[in-house]
Amino acid sequence: MKVKEPVIGGICQSIRGRDKDRYYLIRLVNGDGTVGVVDGNFKKLASPKKKNLKHLRLLPEKAESIAAKFESGAKVYDTEVYSALKIYNNPPQEQETESDNV
């Protein structure tokens, strides 16, 4: 399923630029075809990165709890954003077991 419109709290992947293949959470949706994205690590909530929508791949997943906080105006912490994106930016590595070596 291809997502066409960005939503606050939606997860996206950068496909252009020096941050290529990095995953972000959409913090702001601007009317000029750009969004403000954060990852809780390099791009904090205090200074979202402005990205052109042409340079992003929008995913159907959404961080519901964080999106609800953004909408209600509640305080959101960078650690919450980082934790939500952890499985995307730091995928678990397959561990080698001893039975594989035999």
N, C-alpha and C positions, 0 to 999 in steps of 0.2 A: 504494500500500500504506500503510495507516494503522497507525501504531505506537501501541499502547495502554499499554505498560509502559515506564517510563524505565530506561535502563541507563547505568552509569558509562561515560563516554567518548562517549555519544551526543550528537548535535547537535540543538539545538532552537531555535525562534524564539519570541521574546516577542510575544504578541498583545494584551497589555494593559499599561497603565502608561506612565510617561514614557520607558521604554526600548522602546516598541513597535517592531516590525520589526527588532530587533537579534538577532543570532544568538549562541548560547552553547554551551558544552560542559558537559555534566552532570558535576559533580565528586562530589556526594554524593546519595544517595537516602535520604530520611527516611521513617519509617513513618507520618507524619501527613499525607500527601498533598502534601508539599513536596519540593523538590530544591534542592541548592546548585549554582549555575551560575557559570561563570567565562568571561571572554573574553580574558584576557591583556592587556587594555589598561585598561579602566575598572574591571573587577572582576578582581582578581588572585587567584591561588591561595591567598594567605595569608588572604583574607577573602571567601569565596564569597558571592554574593547568594542569599538565600533567596527562592524563587519558588514560588507555588502552581501545581500542575499544570494547573489550570483556565486559567491565564494563559499557558500555553505550547502551542506546536504541536510535537510530537515528530516529527523527521524520521527516515527509515529509515537515513540515513547514520550512520557511526560512525568516530571517529578511532581506528583499531585500535592504532596504535603507542602513543598516549597512554593508551588504556584498559589496555593491557598493563602499562604503567609504573605506573598507579594501582593495579592489582591486585597487582603484585609488591612495591609499596612503594618503587620506585625514584624518584629525584629527577626531578620534572617542572618545567620552567621556563616562565615566562609567555610567553616568546618562542615556544616550541613551540606553545602553545595559540593565540596570536595568528596564527601562520603557518598553522595548520590551519583557522582561521576566516576567513582573509583573503579567500578567494574568495567567501564569503557576505556579509561585512560591507562589503567594498570591491569590488564587481563591476567587471570591466574595462570601461572606457568604449569605445564604438565610436569609432574615429578617423576623421575626415573626410579623405578622400584628394582629391588634385587632380582626379582623373577625375570625382568627384561634382560638382564645381563647374562643369564644362563644360556 
